[in-house]
Amino acid sequence: MTKLIRQAALFLAILAFTGAWIGVVVTYFSTDSIAAFTVAVTIAALATEALIWALAIVGGWTLFANRQRLWNRIAGQKGDIQ
């Protein structure tokens, strides 16, 4: 995957994430409909999930594979889990 494609995919995922959560805020303040607010939050949750997966794919699985070592370092525990 070329660098340009990675940047474009990440940009689109961040754009969808930001737009969805802005939509939640606008829906919250502009309508009293619980159904509309629920739909907006559901779309934002899906956009957040898509962003997490896009970051995982573009950033590589190594980031997620090393999370236990990172948490051990943050917690001050000794020893790495292999």
HUKA-V961873 format. One line per field, one symbol per residue. ss: DSSP state (H for helix, E for strand, C for the rest). burial: # if it has 16 or more other C-alpha atoms within 10 Angstrom, else .. A space follows every 50 residues. Layout:
BEGIN
ss = ???
burial = ???
END
This chain:
BEGIN
ss = CCHHHHHHHHHHHHHHHHHHHHHHHHHHHHCCCHHHHHHHHHHHHHHHHH HHHHHHHHHCCHHHHCHHHHHHHHHCCCCCCC
burial = .....#..##..##.##..##.##..##........#..##.##..##.# #..##.............#.............
END
